C-alpha cells in the first residue's frame, strides 16, 4: 500500500499488481499461473507532444527543423564511434542523412524525438519509442544517437528520464532497452539508468553484414516509483556544484534498485 501511495503522489498510474510482491497463483487444476491483474487498463499510444525540463526539450523530430543541426553535431564525432552499433549510418553528406530522416523517422513506430539542448537551442541527439505494444503494456526506448555535444551531459540523462516518465505515466507495465551485446557503453548506460539485465538473444539480427547478439534490459512499473525518486534526486539543482559537476552519481542511486547486472 505504501508503494501505491508513493506512486500516486508522483503521478504514476498504478494497478494492484504493483502493490503486491510478485507471487504466482494456483488454478483449480493445481497448475501455477501468473498473478491476476484484472484492474490493469490498456495504455494509450504515446503522442508526439513535446517534453520539456531544465536541461533539454524533446520535440517531435522534424527533418526540416532539426536535420541540419543533427548532422552538424554528428560530424563532431570525427572517428565515427557513434555509428559502430547503429543499423544506419554513417552519412558523409547531409543529403543522405536528410533522406534517411524523412524515410525512417516520420513513422508512428518508431516514434522519434529530437533532443534539443536548452542553452543553445540546437538539436544534439535523437531518441525514439518503438515496439509499442499497448495490448501488453510494453514499450521500448531505442534508436538512440547522442552527438558529442550531448554525451555525458545532464541533458542526456534528463532526456532518458523524460522518455521513461511519460511511458509509465501513460500506464505501460514494461519499459525495454535493447542493444548489441558487444556495445559495452550502451550496456553500462542501461544499468546506470536502473534497467535490469534479462539476458542475451543469440544471433538475433544481422546488421551491416555482421551478426548481432542482442542484450535485453527492462524496468517494470513496480520499480518505477523508486527509480523516479532517484532521477529527481540526481537532476535536482542542488546535486550540481558551481561548475555543473555532479555531487552524487546517478549510479549510486539506481544500482541498489537493479535486480540483475550484466
Steps between C-alpha positions, in 0.01 A plus 500: 500500500785741578635442149162588349472816709852612403442423133173694494674800651745485212216495247566141390194292411509177700304177524471227762793307352734781604389497861577133554814288489542287190308188601365240260163340564365147465192421294235233567716242318792559733700677229698809579376809312597864497352747746168647384503866392135544413503870587784583262398746228644487148715815457467738207759529225749781580429828328741730319462769765828660600660436839683776684714534807803687634779381269322399180183480296387192312325610182334286231783449254452724196762451227456856377536653846754270666682327216786741434579545868503125559724441201745772605515371859552143382792618286683588823543126547795498262598141580147371431466313831129583528416305185669169581198330659221690325318326213519822296772749408753644487400775260773690317260753347205687646284400204538132594427566864197713414365224278536248782324736743207548264462128425562347842421748777154620397313183597280428801722207598780580547382836633803728487580810704781750459688584820546878504747654745343780701806726501578498128164404353681249279377149425784288637358147497204274427300239690188302422225282636473175304342155519205682654257234624210647699325163506771360726610830651851473357709773335867536407735797490749484215638652185725701728769714343660753733744737333822602680320817616246287689711214629585503872281802572205546738280553193570144384382357831204737514390394151495136606309591816238688296449206264465253788278728705250545217480126431422408859267796550299374202468163673756275330607200708833430336766735360773333295856582396674277246845534352774312322647267762848626402406864564655543844414870522130440436490218752661719766253779422201267535609389845584857605141594413372217720419234240537138606681253276284219361733307274643482149312387190762326286511572125200726540570715195727579208613860471748652255591147392593390852340279763333669794435336833253721688518577872161561662429732794177623656334708769153392612231716651541388860865615482425842357398696813838441666686566175295814447619631835860409414483698175344802669766492771777492240343768278434739789704822467646437845680194361728717284778730614578845359683345204212266417673189633284235667533446874321163514535252213175370353635146514534524878127571516380248243725198555331389824178481294641286217396136531764349274824630354656390176 
